[in-house]
Amino acid sequence: MNVYPFIEAENASGAGTVKRACALLEVSRAAYYAHRNPSPSARDRADTVLTENIIRVHEESRGTYGAPRIHAELHAQGHRHSRKRIARLMRQAGLAGRAPKRWRTTTVADPAAPGRPDLITRDFTCHPENINTRWCGDITYIPTGEGWLYLATVIDIASRKVVGWATADHLRTDLIDQALRTALAQRRPDPAVIFHSDRGCQYTSAQFARTAAQGGVRLSVGRTGQCWDNAVAESFFATIKTELLNRRPWPTKTQAHQAIFSYIEGWYNTRRRHSSLGYRSPTAYEATARPATTPALA
């Protein structure tokens, strides 16, 4: 039954009010006024515009951002909306972020490897003063139509930036050598920078120890079977697999390598917002944390 004519008649008679009639008929006043004025309210129009912006940011993130990162991105663009409102509109639009799966340990340790200390001890805090002083890395594998492709990384713990990486179709020490050499060439850290890894046989090899010594790098390792001792490196692999590698098949190793390059250099380092960095990208965090110095005049 359409009760709105009765409410209008009650209001027109002067004997009652809209509030009283709605209460008697158990109808909300908002629904009554929406019936009288079917055009969208200012709030509805604002929600429509905000939803369009949410969809745009979600698409720019390759469908990976949830409400917290979309809220941070829109806030940086000058939009002032609550995270709860963005989460509600995302649900209504059928949008959701992508959460990483649980880690799986695949390290093959060398029982004859020399003992090395853990110089990190699970201290993965982000701090401007620690940029370029503590790195970590690991190896992961990507299935392709041509066989396995392996990815090695070097990550700055203080800024979460991938400062060196390499891919290869093998798991020899040359792979991690290349990643570390790239990081050293790009960052030129002060002597005694720490590189932390698990106890995999590549990282405990004599070849890698020589490469580290040549670059003035101090090697640090976590405990056997403790993935949390290298949480930053593990977290990056969980993220890149969730947001890129596990979302489609890779017919060739070249295609996978090119996609990894685009993700790391064009998205993860430069644009992806990290909760541990106050929802800034690693590049933006380093730019604000370490202002460029003025070269000395001759």
ABEGO torsion letter per residue (X at the ends): XBAAAAAAAAAAAGABBAAAAAAAAGBBAAAAAAAABABBBAAAAAAAAAAAAAAAAAAAAGGABBAAAAAAAAAAAGBBBBAAAAAAAAAAAGBBBBBBBBBBBABBBBAABBBBBBAAGGBABBBAAABGABBBBBBBBBBBAAEBBBBBBBBBAAAGBBABBBBBABABAAAAAAAAAAAAAAAGBBBGBBBBBBABAAAABAAAAAAAAAAGBBBBBBBBGBAAAAAAAAAAAAAAAAAAAAABBBABAAAAAAAAAAAAAAAAAAABBBAAAGGBBAAAAAAAABBBBBBBBX
